[in-house]
Every structure is written in C-alpha cells, then in structure tokens.
Amino acid sequence: MTIQLSLLQKLLKVIIGVTLFTAGVTHLTVARSEFLAQVPAWVPLNPDLTVLLSGFVEIALGLLLMFKIKKAYKIGILTALFFVAVFPGNISQYMNGIDAFGLDTDRSRLIRLFFQPVLCIWALYSTGAITYLTHRKTKE
C-alpha cells in the first residue's frame, strides 16, 4: 500500500524526527541523569542500560523519521509503540514526585502525562499510519 503524505505531514514527521534524534543524543550525554530519574524501580534492566538503550532507539527512530523512506507508516507505528513503552517512566515520575526536566511540581508532572497520547497521534498522523490502519481495516 502506498500512502502519499501531505506537506503538513512531511513537516510534522521531520519535526518529530529531529525531536526524537535530539532527545536520544541527550540520553547519552547531557541529560543522562534526568532520564535515569525516570526509570521505574520495577524495570528489570540496569537503569543506566535502560537509558542508553532508549536513547539509541530514539536516535534510530528520529533518523528514520527525518529521511524519506518507503512505508513510513511502519516507522510511525513503531514510534507510537515506543511512546507507549516509555509512558510508565512518566507515570513513575508523577507517582513518586521525582523532579526532572524542570517538572518540579505534581501539577506539571500530571500535565505532562496528557502529552504522551498527543505524541502517539502525532507519530501516527505524520507518517500516514492512521490512514494505513483505517484503510487496512476497511478491507478486512
């Protein structure tokens, strides 16, 4: 299935790609301790390894989103799933009152939780994944 992206979708795809790439680089460098603070205690991996792995995944997803590739909707789906996978870290930050990334109040940490679904929708819309998933379901 070929999905043609609009100019807006292409722009949004590049923006989220740059954002993910940048976040991934900061996982490995200047914001490592901030990301460490978000790893829930129940994650079975070493927290530093978790931060490194998620940083590498963000870099890879960011690069894939920034550049024109066939079937971008697959990357959009993977990106949305990644946002779902890291959401428990945001919940943990809120539930445990952990200050990181300038989120130093319960209110600011709570508000942040509502942006994760926005990121999922952004990833799905900007890559044509919503169109793909909708069209695919109508053919079944």
N, C-alpha and C positions, 0 to 999 in steps of 0.2 A: 504494500500500500504506500503510495506517495502522498505526502501531505505538504502542501505549499504554505509556508509561513508568511504572514503579513509583515510589513516593515516594522510595525509595533512589536510583534512577536520576536522578530530577529533582534531588535534593540533590547528588549527585556531579557532575552536569552543571553546576550553578551554581558549585560549589566549583572545578572545573577552569576554568570560565569566568572567575571572579574572579582565579584564579591567573594565567591567561594574560593577562588585561587588565592586571593589575599588573606582570607581567614586561614586557609591551610598553611600558608607560609608563616603566619603569626603563631600557629600551633607549634611550629618547630623552632621558633625564635623568641620574639619579644613578649608574647602573651602566654607563654607556656604555663606559667604559674596560675594565671587566671583560668585557663582551661583545666588545669589539674584540680582546681577548687570545684569544678562542676562534675567531676566523675563520681557517680554514686558509689557508696561503700560496697554495694552488693555486686558490682561488676566483677566478674571472676578474673579479669586480667590485671596486671600491674597498672596502676593509674597512669604512670608516665608512658608506658607502652600504648595504652588506650588513647592518650592524647596524640602520640606520634602517628598511630595508625589512622585515627580520624583525620589528622592533618594531611596525610598522604592521600586519603580518599577525597578530601575536599580539593586538593590540588588537581587530582586526576579529573574529577567531575568538572571543575572550573575550566580546565583546558578543553575538555570535550565540548562544553557548552559555548566557549568563546569561538571555536572554529567551526566552520561549516562541515557538517557530516551528514551522511545519509541516515535516515531513520532517527533523527534527533529525538523523536518521541520516546525511544527506548532510554535515552540518557535522562530525559525528563522524568520518566517513571522511576529510574534508579535514584535520581536526585530527591524526588519526593519521599521515597522509601528511606533514604539517608536521613532526611529531616525528621521522619517519624522515629527512626532508630536513636537519634541523639536527643529527642524530646525528654526522655526520662532524666537526663542531666539537668535540663531546665527546671523540671518539676522538683528534682532534688535540691537545686539551688534555692528554690522558693520555700520548700518544706523545711529546710534546715537553716534558713536565714543566712545563706552564705553571700558575702559581698564579693562581687567580681564584675568587671566590665562597667563600673560606675553604677551598678544596680545595688544600692545600699539601703533600700527600704523594701518592706514587704510589698508595698503598693507597686513599686517599679518592677519588682521581680514577678508579680502577678500579671501586670500588664504585658510583660514580655511573653508570657505563655500564649497569649492570644495572637501573637505574630507568627507562631510556628505553622498554623494552618494557612496563613497568608503565603508563607514561603512555599508550602506544598502546592498550593493553587498556582502560584507564580511559575514554579518549575514545570508544572503540567501544562499550563496555558502557553507559556513562551516557546515550548518545544513541539506544540501540536499534539501532545499526549491526550488532552481532553477530547479533541476531535477523533483521534485514533481509537480511544477507548469507547467513545459514544458510537462511532460508526461500526466498529467491530461488533458491538453488542446487538446492533440492529440487524446484522447479517446472520446471527445465530438462530 
